[in-house]
Amino acid sequence: MRNLKWLKSSYVAMVMVFLYAPIAVLITYSFNANKSRGAWTGFTLDWYGKLFQNDAIISAFGNTLLVAAISSVVATLVGTAAAIGINSLNSKAKQLVRTITYLPIINPDIITGVSLMLLFVFAREKMNIPINAGYLTLILAHITFNIPYVIFNVMPKLRQLDQFTYEAALDLGCTPWQAFRKVIIPEISPAIFAGFLMALTMSMDDFVISYFTTGPASQTLPIRIYAMTRRRISPEINALSTIVFVVVLTVLLISYVSEGQKERKLLRQERETRQALHIRKEEEV
């Protein structure tokens, strides 16, 4: 048993090393005084200062945040509504639509990117729709591939929801909109938030689809970094990546602590309810 426990711990440690060793190296070299990646010559914060003076990187980072924020919000609204609609279908139709919704996720990004690019060209040249490669095409593309991630975060929560909850709210005097807003949405809000975070992350991380649908003035950070790798990666990129990693880690920790507090509150309420019922039964006896 001791050997088995040691083997499990070693396996987990190896996985953690594979996952986080590259990030640790990147963070370490963001504080390296030498511009070269091959030698450590001392600690410095200069690259963080120069980062905020690099207009090209800041502009690309701003584009990334703008596109990720807009596309994630829209994808969350559309994806949540789609998940509720799919959940109301009969079992065969639900399974069919759910399978079709899987396709954009398992489809290679390069196919999705080329398809969207051809669609925008077709709309512009054959249908005379004034849509040029830029922010609009980039946001539309990100909304397209983000929607399935929201759907597959919300669907499991809808399946766990008591099917009579909505009807009970109507029986208690709520209008359909009030029952939806005050009962259904709070119940599935953790899944909606998780879908939003996943959409935001996927949007900020995307390179391939953005590469085919962006314009010269709307380049995102991954595309800018790719362009810089043709010459030499600046240590400022290491500093920016470190900041992004710390922000994402902070958001995840806050979300984890918040969810933990909610679960503890629910468990405490359930325990108090059971104790109250137990006391009432004893009084009746």
Disulfide bonds with the S-S distance in Angstrom:
none
